[in-house]
Amino acid sequence: EPDGAHILVILAGTSSSVDKYRDSIKTILASAKEGPAPLEKAASFPFGATQEAFRHSEGPFAAADGSVAVLDRFGKQIRIFDPSGVLLNEWGTGGQGEDGTLAWPTVVAFASDGTLWVADEGYRVDAHIQHFSRKGEFLGKIKADSKTWPEKGIYKPGFLAVTGEGKLVAIGRTDISKGKDRAMVFSPSGELLSVWEFEGMKTAALLPGGKLVMTFEANDKSDKFAVFDLEGKRIAEWPFWGTGLPALPGDENTYFRAKFVSSDGGGRVYAYDDMEYGIWM
């Protein structure tokens, strides 16, 4: 390479297998040369977990400017850090459903303007989403519970995202103990725009253009990816080895479980595989 780096490729197998997968090998070589560079660690910092605070934390939740929020579910606290780990704000007040208080918060999502939304199971199983400034000032609330939205509401919101246009996507359960997964899409003012149900979602992330990527179990060893629009239409699906290459011998024995999934502004999907402790892109 011009910068002095080298690409080392090792091929194993018989000549007939090389011929059989010649096109696939060419694709692999091309992607190795032209694809994005491997991820590099940019920063690492503690978020202040102790026996008394942030021991049961959720996150991190990232903003467009690189800020990071960490949520203490039991302590009802949110800490916001800059990209280098400097603590910018810490706030939160426990309550029983009063505006601006946290009962059983589950997930945080930043809006494009830097404010943040917090999904909450509710003190009386009344799921809702609250809007805050970065300093913790209460800005508004959207109800997402089944009493407010009969046959449409959710329990235990476990996913929350805000699109560039300000639409909110919340995913929870149709029943408090069993049921299916249910997605609710709201306007910034709280108007319910769409609702749909599905089963077996493991994790999800927002994609550019108002789409969602989710992971589902494909078989007893691996997960698969599916992309939906915000009305619930499934528009793409692929296995863990991607769509550009066929499955190769041995893939059926590879364990792949996506514990976390995320995306970037270019639409690339990042999946953390807790079977191999690696990141797939």
N, C-alpha and C positions, 0 to 999 in steps of 0.2 A: 504494500500500500504506500501511497505518497508520504504518509506521516511516519513510515517506518514500521507500522504494525503488520502482523502477518495473520492470515486466516489458515488454520490447520483443519483439514477435513480428513477423517478416517472412514474408509468404506470397508465393511466386512460382509462376506457372503461369497457365493459362487458367481461365476461369470454370467450364468443364466439369470440369476436374480438381479444382477446389475443391469442387464439388458431389459429385464421386465420393468424395473423402476427407473429407467434412464431419465424419463421426463420429470419424474418426481425429484430425482437427484439434482437435475438442472435447476428446478424451482427452489430447492433448498439452498443451493449454492448462490443463486441470485439474491435470495432474501438475506443470506448471511452477509453479502457484500453491500446491498442497497438498503437494508432495513435499518431501523433506528438503533442507536448504540445501546448497550445494556444499561440498565438503571444503575445509578451511582448514589450512594448515601450522601445526602446533602446536609443533614443536621440530625442531632439527637439530643434530647433534653428531658429531665424529669418533670413531672407535673404535680409533684407534691403529695403523692399518696402516702398516707400513714394509717395506723390502726383506727384513728378517729375520723379521718376525712379522705374521700376519694379512694377508699379501699374497694368499693363496688362501683367502678366507673364505666362509662360508656363513651365511645369515640375512638380516635379523634374525629372531629368534624371540621372540614377545611373550607375556608372562604376563598374567593377568587384572588384576593390580595396576599394569600399565603398564611393568613391568621388561622389559628387552630383553637377549637373549643373542646373542652372535656367536661362531661356531665357526671356529677355525683348523685346517683339515683336516691340513695338513702339519706344523704345529707342535704338534698334539695339545693345544690350549689352548682354554678357554672363558672369555669375559669376559662379565660380567653388569653392566648399567648400570641406574640408575633412570631414570624418564621424562625427566629433565632432562639426562641424559648423564653423571652422576656414576658413576665406576667403583665398583661395590660389591664384586665378587669377581673373581678371576682364578685359574684352577687347571687342572690337567690333566697327566697323566703318560703318555708313550708306553709301549707294551708289546707283547707277543706273545700276548695273549689272557688275561693274568692278570686276575683280578677287580679292577675299579676303574681299569684302564689303558685307554688309547685306542690302537687300531691304525690303522684308517682310518675315523674317524667321518664321518658324512654329514649327519645332521640331528638337531635338538634339539626337544623338545616339553615344555612346562610342564604339570604336573598342577594340579588345582584347589587343592591344598594348598600350592602354591608350589615343590614339589620339581620336578626335571626328569629326563627320560628322554633318553638319547642312543643313536641307532641307529648301528651300526658294521658295515662290511663284514667285519671280522675279519681277523686276521693270516694265517690259513690258509683264507680264503674261508669263514669260518663266521659268517654274519650273526647278530648278537645285539643286544639292547637292554639298556642298563644304567640303573639308577636311582641318582640322586645327590641329596644335599641341595644347597642353594644354595652352600654352602661347599666342595662337592666331596667330601663324605663318601660313600663307597660304601654303597648301601642294598640292592642286589639286581641280579640279571641274569636275563633271559629269552632262551632260545635260539630262533632263528628260522631256522636253517640246514637244508639238505636232508638232512643226516645225522641230525639230531635228529628231523626231520619228513619222512620219505621221501614223495615225491610231493606234499608240502604246503609245504615250506620255500621260502625266497627267497634270491636273490643280490642284492647291491647295493641295499640298502634306500634309497629316495630320498624316501619320505614317511613321516612319523610324526605321530600325533595322539593325544591323551588326552581321552576324553569326561569329562563331569561326574561320571559314576559310576566313573571310573578305568579303563575299558576302554582298551586300547591298539590302535590301528590302524596297521599297518605295511604299506607297499606296496613291492614289489621286483620282481625278474624271476624267471621260472621256470627260466632257464638263464643261465649265466655270460656268454655272448656273444650269444645270440639269445633265443628264447622269447617268452612273453607276459608281461603284467603280472599280478601275483598279490597279492591282499590277504589279510592274516592279522589276525584279531581275537583278542586275548588278554584274559583277566581280569587284575586287578592282581597276582594270585599266579602268573601264567604259564600258566593253563589255556587251551588253544586252543579258542576258541568257534566260529569259523567261518573258512572259506577259500573264496575264489572267484577266478576268472580272467577277464581281459578283455584287449582289445588296443587300443593306440593312445592311451593316456592321456598327456596332456601335462603337466597340473598338477592339484592337488586341494586341497581345504580341508574342514575339519570344520564341519558345520552344527549348530545347536542341535537337541536331540532325538535325537542319535545317528544322524545322516545325513551323507553325504559328497556334495560337489559336485565334479565333475571336468570337465575340458575335453578335447574330442576334435576332431580335424580334421573339418570338415564338407565342405569342398571345397578347391580349391587357393588360395582367397583368405581363407577365414574358418573360425573354430572354432565349435563348439557346446558347450552345457552339458548335463550329465546328473546327476541326483541318485539316489543309491543308499542303501538301508538297510544295516545292518551285516551282513546275510546275503547281500548281493550282488544284491538285487532292484532293478531300475531302476524308479523310481517317477515320474520326471519327466524331460523333455528339452525344451530350447528353443534357438532360434538366438540370435545375438548381439543382435538387435533386440528380444528379449523375447517374451512370450506375449500381451501385451495389445494389440499392434498388428500388422497384417499387414505383410509386406514391401512396401516402396515402390519405385517405379522408381529404379534406381541402386544399391539395396542390394546387388545381385549383383556390383557392381564395387567394393564397399567392402572394404578389407583389414582383417582383424581377427585378430590372433594374441595369445592370452592367455598371456603369459609367466609371470605370477604370478596367483594367485587367493586371496582371503581372504574372511572373513565376520565379522559382528558378532553380538552377542547377540540382535538382532531378526531374524536370519536373512537379512539383506541380503547380497548377494554383490558383492564388489569384484574387478574384473579389470583388471590392468595390461596394456594393449595396446602391445606394443613396435613395432607398425607405425606408430602415430600418437603414441606416447609420451603416452598419456592413460589415465585411469582411468574405467572404465564401472561403473555401480552398478545 
